[in-house]
């Protein structure tokens, strides 16, 4: 049976369990990656004092017109398993509880429970 209403049945771009927060975070990361080079070039032009003022102003206006998801400050470290935004280990991109569950299950290579 073909999918109805294409927007409702889009293919999931992420392999793990997904909620709306994870999808939004993924969309922000994709938008940032696509526009990072252009944004850096515009920032360089707008901050270069040796260029003409009009050229710098045009670069600044174009930079301000870009979508907010292209800014690096919009990206938040979220747990890839549960979508939590707090208590996330950067190295593993997992929340504390998910990290504990996966470590005890042996799903994370090189991590074992410490005992002393």
C-alpha positions in Angstrom: 0.0 0.0 0.0 1.6 3.4 -1.0 2.0 5.9 1.8 -0.7 8.5 2.1 0.0 12.2 2.7 3.8 12.1 2.2 4.5 14.4 5.1 3.0 11.9 7.6 5.1 9.0 6.5 8.5 10.4 5.9 11.5 8.1 6.2 13.2 8.5 9.5 16.7 10.1 9.0 18.0 8.7 12.4 18.4 5.1 13.1 17.4 5.1 16.8 14.1 5.6 18.6 12.8 9.1 17.8 10.7 11.7 19.4 9.9 15.3 18.3 12.9 16.8 20.2 15.4 14.5 18.5 14.0 15.2 15.1 14.1 18.9 15.7 17.7 18.7 17.0 18.7 16.6 13.9 17.1 19.2 11.6 19.1 21.9 13.3 22.3 20.0 13.0 21.7 19.4 9.3 20.8 23.0 8.6 23.9 24.2 10.5 26.2 21.8 8.5 24.8 22.9 5.2 25.2 26.6 5.9 28.3 26.6 8.1 30.8 27.6 5.3 28.5 30.4 4.0 28.0 31.7 7.5 31.7 31.8 8.2 32.4 33.6 5.0 29.7 36.3 5.7 31.0 36.8 9.2 34.6 37.3 7.9 33.4 39.8 5.3 31.2 41.7 7.9 34.1 41.9 10.4 36.9 42.8 8.0 37.5 46.5 8.5 39.6 46.8 5.3 36.6 46.2 3.0 34.2 48.9 1.9 31.5 49.8 4.4 28.7 49.0 1.9 30.0 45.5 1.2 30.3 44.8 5.0 26.7 46.1 5.5 25.4 43.8 2.8 27.2 40.8 4.3 25.7 41.6 7.7 22.2 42.0 6.4 22.5 38.6 4.6 23.8 37.0 7.7 20.9 38.4 9.7 18.5 37.1 7.1 19.7 33.5 7.4 17.4 31.1 9.3 18.1 30.8 13.1 18.7 27.0 12.8 22.0 27.8 10.9 23.5 29.3 14.1 25.8 27.1 16.1 24.2 28.3 19.4 20.9 26.7 18.4 22.4 23.2 18.6 21.9 21.5 22.0 23.5 18.3 23.2 20.6 15.9 23.4 20.5 12.2 24.4 20.2 10.2 21.2 18.3 7.5 23.0 15.7 9.4 25.0 15.9 13.0 23.7 16.7 14.4 27.2 18.5 17.8 27.1 20.0 17.7 30.6 22.6 15.4 32.1 24.1 14.4 28.7 27.6 13.0 28.5 29.3 14.6 25.5 31.5 11.7 24.6 28.6 9.3 24.4 25.7 11.6 23.6 23.6 9.8 26.1 21.8 10.9 29.3 23.2 9.6 32.6 20.4 7.0 33.0 20.7 5.7 29.4 24.4 5.6 29.8 24.1 3.5 33.0 21.6 1.1 31.4 23.7 0.6 28.3 27.0 0.3 30.2 25.5 -2.4 32.6 24.1 -4.2 29.6 27.6 -4.2 27.9 26.4 -2.2 24.9 29.2 0.5 25.2 32.7 -0.9 24.3 35.4 -0.2 26.8 33.1 0.8 29.6 32.6 -1.4 32.6 31.3 -0.8 36.1 34.0 0.3 38.5 34.4 -1.4 41.8 36.7 -0.5 44.7 
